[in-house]
Amino acid sequence: MNAVPPLDASPASHLAYANEFAFDRRGLRPANPRVSVVVPAKHEAANIREVLPYLGRFDEVIVVVGSDDDESAQAALAALPWAKVVTQTRKGKGNAMICGFMQVTGDVIVTFDIDGSADPHEIPRFVKALTEGADLAKGSRFCPGGGSQDITPFRNAGNRGLNLLASGLTSTRFTDLCYGFNAFWTDQLPLLDLPNAEDKGAHVGDGFEIEAMIIGRFALSKAVIIEVPSYEHYRYHGETNLNAIRDGTRVLWTILRDRLHRRHYRALAGRLQPFGHSLRRPNWMLSNPRTRVLQATSGPQFPDDINRTLSDAWLDHGEVPDDVRTAMAIAATEVGNNIVEHAGGGRDLRIRMEIQVLGGEVRVEFTDDGLPAGVNLASVRMPDPMAERGRGLALAQASLTELAYSRTDNGHNHWTLISQRFG
């Protein structure tokens, strides 16, 4: 992954520039992602009543309140009855955001301040940056198109100093480090290595330094980062809890601390690659229009997801004969069922399915993060006709030229299915 510096140009130019560096991401994630908005909202009942209804157009809204803040919780449910209200486990904005992240079910996470300073109508701009190839869409008040009514000269000077420091330590040019309006793909949460929300006692990252921690760790992992222009308005109700000197010091310490551990965050990013990169292929191949990708979690809908993805692939490849399509559908469904049944260990799996039609054959690859399959394909045989189980892998083998299984160095299961040749 490559860090993308901001340009002195329009938002459209930012996105076009990102695409040059994003071949390994574009097309692998959903074009119309489910958007989860995480809203830290301790003692913000008045602003919740005014602002929260504007978030109703998005797929999931998670409002995080303090344990002693029933008023904000009730205001959230009154303003947006289907919102998910979560109680944070410790104190601080950072802990509230982490507690919200734990509840996310969407493809994209948007962090949003409910005090009226952020405009919810800007969220599609952030999502567009992600679908165009960014790992992180970083809101900026200071890149072209952005602005602020609320920042004081003192805070502005401090922000500029922190920007220069963070840019030097992470080799990425930021124009706005300490701004809470950002968006990133949910699949990137593991690389952030954020504090465990269930731990007792205070942690680095529990306070206002959380934005610097998230942005800095994305930069240190060499993620694709795009700054998105955003306009900060005056707070609608109440007073900010931000203390420029105290919280600026925490931000500075966080940046310096994470810089010392940069290899750790790059290693975490590398472990995610089986779900963002095709195994054993250079990144440029992943933009191949002959490739279809499904990224899903195990569940009752997974066989339908497999068949829908295959059907989409056939729309692009009328040259694939009907008998090959049928055989591959049987084999892929049986392998998918085997993964769900045996690799889960009682938990949901992350499963990636990639389809390629090249050189007169269909190739399907599954990657999952489950338990080892523990299977010897050389010994797989069709069971007795009266047996109720055990036919899945035998049927898959009979439908294919090749069925292979391996356990990767990153601890994932990898299945390869190759069809009969045609044409």
DOPAVEX-863863 format. One record per residue (C-alpha): residue number from 1; residue in three letters; x, y, z. Coordinates in steps of 0.02 Angstrom, whole numbers. Example, Ala and Ser with C-alpha at 12.3 -4.5 7.8 and 13.67 -1.06 7.14 Angstrom:
BEGIN
resi, resn, u, v, w
1, ala, 615, -225, 390
2, ser, 684, -53, 357
// end
This chain:
BEGIN
resi, resn, u, v, w
1, met, 0, 0, 0
2, asn, 60, 177, -36
3, ala, 30, 338, 56
4, val, -40, 472, -59
5, pro, 5, 653, -19
6, pro, -130, 785, -38
7, leu, -133, 893, -194
8, asp, -172, 1076, -215
9, ala, -319, 1034, -326
10, ser, -504, 994, -325
11, pro, -577, 840, -237
12, ala, -595, 756, -407
13, ser, -408, 776, -438
14, his, -370, 701, -268
15, leu, -469, 546, -315
16, ala, -392, 530, -487
17, tyr, -219, 540, -409
18, ala, -264, 405, -283
19, asn, -314, 285, -421
20, glu, -136, 278, -486
21, phe, -85, 198, -320
22, ala, -240, 94, -284
23, phe, -239, -48, -411
24, asp, -229, -173, -267
25, arg, -391, -110, -190
26, arg, -504, -45, -328
27, gly, -635, -173, -378
28, leu, -605, -286, -227
29, arg, -718, -192, -109
30, pro, -903, -157, -138
31, ala, -944, -15, -257
32, asn, -1095, 31, -149
33, pro, -1035, -6, 28
34, arg, -1142, -13, 183
35, val, -1098, 142, 285
36, ser, -1087, 138, 475
37, val, -1077, 307, 562
38, val, -996, 305, 735
39, val, -1048, 452, 843
40, pro, -963, 486, 1012
41, ala, -1096, 584, 1105
42, lys, -1067, 599, 1291
43, his, -1177, 737, 1366
44, glu, -1234, 795, 1194
45, ala, -1423, 771, 1212
46, ala, -1466, 943, 1142
47, asn, -1357, 918, 987
48, ile, -1418, 739, 964
49, arg, -1597, 798, 950
50, glu, -1550, 924, 816
51, val, -1417, 831, 715
52, leu, -1447, 644, 727
53, pro, -1601, 638, 612
54, tyr, -1489, 696, 469
55, leu, -1393, 531, 481
56, gly, -1549, 428, 449
57, arg, -1504, 400, 265
58, phe, -1354, 291, 310
59, asp, -1357, 103, 341
60, glu, -1304, 102, 524
61, val, -1287, 237, 657
62, ile, -1198, 194, 819
63, val, -1213, 323, 958
64, val, -1092, 301, 1104
65, val, -1137, 381, 1270
66, gly, -1062, 383, 1445
67, ser, -1119, 264, 1580
68, asp, -1197, 410, 1676
69, asp, -1281, 490, 1525
70, asp, -1458, 423, 1510
71, glu, -1518, 588, 1438
72, ser, -1409, 570, 1282
73, ala, -1460, 388, 1260
74, gln, -1645, 433, 1269
75, ala, -1620, 581, 1151
76, ala, -1537, 467, 1023
77, leu, -1678, 340, 1024
78, ala, -1807, 479, 1010
79, ala, -1716, 565, 867
80, leu, -1675, 405, 770
81, pro, -1768, 255, 842
82, trp, -1668, 125, 744
83, ala, -1498, 194, 800
84, lys, -1388, 77, 901
85, val, -1347, 155, 1070
86, val, -1188, 93, 1155
87, thr, -1118, 134, 1327
88, gln, -931, 166, 1330
89, thr, -824, 64, 1449
90, arg, -700, 198, 1506
91, lys, -686, 387, 1491
92, gly, -636, 492, 1341
93, lys, -681, 518, 1159
94, gly, -558, 386, 1100
95, asn, -633, 250, 1208
96, ala, -807, 300, 1147
97, met, -752, 281, 966
98, ile, -670, 112, 999
99, cys, -828, 49, 1085
100, gly, -925, 105, 931
101, phe, -804, 18, 812
102, met, -836, -147, 903
103, gln, -1020, -138, 855
104, val, -997, -97, 670
105, thr, -1073, -215, 541
106, gly, -1052, -105, 385
107, asp, -914, -101, 254
108, val, -862, 78, 291
109, ile, -839, 168, 458
110, val, -869, 356, 465
111, thr, -818, 448, 625
112, phe, -935, 595, 654
113, asp, -945, 730, 788
114, ile, -1125, 764, 839
115, asp, -1095, 942, 902
116, gly, -1155, 1021, 739
117, ser, -981, 1063, 675
118, ala, -980, 924, 543
119, asp, -1097, 923, 393
120, pro, -1175, 750, 365
121, his, -1205, 795, 183
122, glu, -1017, 780, 157
123, ile, -1014, 595, 202
124, pro, -1045, 534, 22
125, arg, -887, 630, -28
126, phe, -786, 527, 97
127, val, -866, 364, 39
128, lys, -826, 408, -142
129, ala, -642, 430, -97
130, leu, -643, 255, -23
131, thr, -730, 172, -171
132, glu, -606, 259, -287
133, gly, -463, 168, -201
134, ala, -419, 249, -34
135, asp, -400, 150, 128
136, leu, -428, 308, 231
137, ala, -526, 465, 181
138, lys, -453, 599, 293
139, gly, -560, 753, 320
140, ser, -464, 916, 307
141, arg, -514, 1094, 346
142, phe, -356, 1162, 265
143, cys, -344, 1078, 95
144, pro, -427, 1167, -54
145, gly, -616, 1168, -30
146, gly, -609, 1153, 160
147, gly, -628, 1283, 296
148, ser, -675, 1319, 476
149, gln, -781, 1443, 573
150, asp, -727, 1374, 740
151, ile, -538, 1357, 748
152, thr, -448, 1490, 852
153, pro, -278, 1564, 803
154, phe, -196, 1471, 949
155, arg, -270, 1302, 900
156, asn, -229, 1337, 718
157, ala, -45, 1367, 760
158, gly, -39, 1208, 865
159, asn, -122, 1108, 727
160, arg, 5, 1170, 600
161, gly, 149, 1120, 712
162, leu, 77, 946, 740
163, asn, 46, 928, 553
164, leu, 229, 964, 516
165, leu, 288, 843, 648
166, ala, 169, 703, 597
167, ser, 211, 728, 413
168, gly, 397, 712, 449
169, leu, 380, 559, 560
170, thr, 263, 465, 443
171, ser, 330, 526, 273
172, thr, 155, 583, 225
173, arg, 105, 765, 198
174, phe, -47, 807, 304
175, thr, -138, 973, 303
176, asp, -252, 931, 451
177, leu, -206, 803, 583
178, cys, -327, 837, 726
179, tyr, -496, 831, 641
180, gly, -627, 702, 689
181, phe, -719, 685, 523
182, asn, -641, 533, 436
183, ala, -692, 371, 349
184, phe, -605, 206, 321
185, trp, -643, 27, 270
186, thr, -697, -86, 412
187, asp, -576, -220, 353
188, gln, -432, -105, 404
189, leu, -476, -104, 591
190, pro, -349, -242, 636
191, leu, -200, -141, 573
192, leu, -245, 2, 692
193, asp, -214, -109, 845
194, leu, -323, 2, 953
195, pro, -338, -24, 1142
196, asn, -456, -161, 1200
197, ala, -619, -79, 1253
198, glu, -646, -209, 1390
199, asp, -480, -177, 1480
200, lys, -483, -86, 1647
201, gly, -386, 73, 1678
202, ala, -340, 216, 1562
203, his, -253, 183, 1395
204, val, -161, 290, 1268
205, gly, -295, 321, 1137
206, asp, -438, 348, 1258
207, gly, -438, 537, 1233
208, phe, -435, 664, 1093
209, glu, -272, 589, 1029
210, ile, -375, 450, 947
211, glu, -382, 542, 779
212, ala, -193, 563, 774
213, met, -172, 380, 823
214, ile, -286, 318, 684
215, ile, -214, 431, 550
216, gly, -34, 403, 603
217, arg, -51, 213, 603
218, phe, -130, 215, 431
219, ala, 17, 319, 370
220, leu, 147, 209, 454
221, ser, 69, 54, 373
222, lys, 87, 136, 201
223, ala, -100, 143, 171
224, val, -180, 241, 30
225, ile, -236, 404, 112
226, ile, -336, 542, 28
227, glu, -375, 709, 111
228, val, -557, 759, 80
229, pro, -603, 944, 96
230, ser, -724, 977, 238
231, tyr, -799, 1133, 317
232, glu, -807, 1145, 506
233, his, -953, 1247, 575
234, tyr, -979, 1322, 747
235, arg, -1034, 1202, 883
236, tyr, -1224, 1210, 893
237, his, -1255, 1183, 1081
238, gly, -1137, 1180, 1229
239, glu, -949, 1201, 1249
240, thr, -808, 1093, 1183
241, asn, -715, 976, 1301
242, leu, -553, 1002, 1204
243, asn, -405, 1074, 1300
244, ala, -279, 1135, 1171
245, ile, -122, 1116, 1280
246, arg, -166, 954, 1371
247, asp, -238, 865, 1219
248, gly, -103, 933, 1103
249, thr, 28, 856, 1217
250, arg, -61, 687, 1211
251, val, -67, 697, 1021
252, leu, 120, 735, 1013
253, trp, 164, 590, 1128
254, thr, 53, 471, 1029
255, ile, 138, 516, 864
256, leu, 313, 493, 937
257, arg, 266, 329, 1021
258, asp, 189, 253, 865
259, arg, 338, 306, 759
260, leu, 448, 196, 868
261, his, 333, 48, 832
262, arg, 309, 78, 645
263, arg, 370, -97, 598
264, his, 232, -171, 704
265, tyr, 95, -76, 609
266, arg, 170, -121, 440
267, ala, 171, -304, 494
268, leu, -13, -292, 544
269, ala, -54, -219, 372
270, gly, 39, -363, 289
271, arg, -67, -491, 380
272, leu, -224, -416, 302
273, gln, -160, -442, 125
274, pro, -245, -611, 93
275, phe, -410, -517, 98
276, gly, -352, -368, -4
277, his, -229, -451, -121
278, ser, -236, -609, -225
279, leu, -109, -735, -164
280, arg, 46, -755, -272
281, arg, -6, -620, -398
282, pro, 65, -446, -427
283, asn, -52, -304, -379
284, trp, -84, -245, -556
285, met, -172, -408, -598
286, leu, -306, -367, -472
287, ser, -376, -232, -586
288, asn, -404, -363, -721
289, pro, -583, -345, -785
290, arg, -589, -535, -799
291, thr, -584, -549, -609
292, arg, -738, -555, -497
293, val, -719, -548, -308
294, leu, -838, -588, -165
295, gln, -790, -538, 13
296, ala, -914, -603, 139
297, thr, -941, -678, 310
298, ser, -1000, -855, 337
299, gly, -1185, -876, 365
300, pro, -1346, -946, 291
301, gln, -1334, -824, 144
302, phe, -1159, -877, 92
303, pro, -1208, -1011, -37
304, asp, -1324, -883, -120
305, asp, -1181, -757, -120
306, ile, -1071, -885, -211
307, asn, -1199, -919, -345
308, arg, -1240, -735, -369
309, thr, -1055, -695, -393
310, leu, -1036, -837, -518
311, ser, -1189, -774, -612
312, asp, -1112, -600, -620
313, ala, -952, -677, -690
314, trp, -1048, -769, -826
315, leu, -1124, -604, -884
316, asp, -947, -549, -927
317, his, -899, -716, -1004
318, gly, -1025, -783, -1127
319, glu, -888, -898, -1193
320, val, -902, -1013, -1041
321, pro, -1010, -1164, -1090
322, asp, -1163, -1210, -988
323, asp, -1090, -1376, -930
324, val, -934, -1289, -862
325, arg, -1043, -1160, -774
326, thr, -1147, -1297, -693
327, ala, -995, -1397, -640
328, met, -909, -1245, -564
329, ala, -1068, -1194, -472
330, ile, -1079, -1369, -394
331, ala, -895, -1371, -346
332, ala, -890, -1194, -276
333, thr, -1048, -1219, -174
334, glu, -983, -1383, -100
335, val, -815, -1307, -54
336, gly, -902, -1154, 19
337, asn, -1014, -1266, 125
338, asn, -862, -1363, 183
339, ile, -776, -1202, 237
340, val, -928, -1142, 335
341, glu, -956, -1312, 418
342, his, -779, -1357, 468
343, ala, -673, -1199, 480
344, gly, -784, -1088, 586
345, gly, -760, -1164, 757
346, gly, -920, -1080, 814
347, arg, -879, -905, 750
348, asp, -910, -807, 591
349, leu, -774, -820, 459
350, arg, -708, -691, 338
351, ile, -709, -774, 168
352, arg, -643, -708, 3
353, met, -689, -788, -163
354, glu, -602, -737, -324
355, ile, -658, -793, -497
356, gln, -550, -780, -654
357, val, -588, -838, -831
358, leu, -423, -849, -924
359, gly, -344, -966, -1051
360, gly, -497, -1073, -1081
361, glu, -530, -1116, -898
362, val, -621, -1048, -747
363, arg, -517, -1029, -589
364, val, -598, -999, -419
365, glu, -497, -967, -260
366, phe, -565, -961, -83
367, thr, -470, -885, 65
368, asp, -537, -892, 242
369, asp, -473, -853, 416
370, gly, -541, -1010, 498
371, leu, -469, -1165, 579
372, pro, -360, -1281, 474
373, ala, -466, -1392, 361
374, gly, -371, -1549, 411
375, val, -413, -1632, 246
376, asn, -313, -1749, 132
377, leu, -389, -1725, -40
378, ala, -294, -1875, -108
379, ser, -396, -1988, 4
380, val, -567, -1912, -34
381, arg, -687, -2041, -106
382, met, -873, -2044, -142
383, pro, -959, -2125, 9
384, asp, -1081, -2270, 7
385, pro, -1244, -2227, -84
386, met, -1341, -2241, 79
387, ala, -1226, -2121, 174
388, glu, -1305, -1955, 225
389, arg, -1143, -1854, 228
390, gly, -969, -1844, 152
391, arg, -1010, -1811, -31
392, gly, -964, -1627, -41
393, leu, -778, -1631, -81
394, ala, -798, -1789, -186
395, leu, -929, -1701, -293
396, ala, -816, -1548, -308
397, gln, -669, -1656, -365
398, ala, -775, -1746, -492
399, ser, -830, -1579, -567
400, leu, -655, -1505, -587
401, thr, -488, -1529, -669
402, glu, -403, -1481, -506
403, leu, -453, -1456, -324
404, ala, -312, -1403, -207
405, tyr, -301, -1348, -25
406, ser, -160, -1266, 72
407, arg, -131, -1175, 236
408, thr, -44, -1009, 206
409, asp, 100, -934, 306
410, asn, -22, -803, 372
411, gly, -130, -939, 450
412, his, -272, -940, 322
413, asn, -352, -1080, 222
414, his, -332, -1069, 34
415, trp, -433, -1174, -91
416, thr, -404, -1177, -279
417, leu, -536, -1242, -401
418, ile, -497, -1259, -587
419, ser, -631, -1307, -713
420, gln, -623, -1421, -863
421, arg, -545, -1333, -1011
422, phe, -659, -1267, -1148
423, gly, -648, -1179, -1316
// end
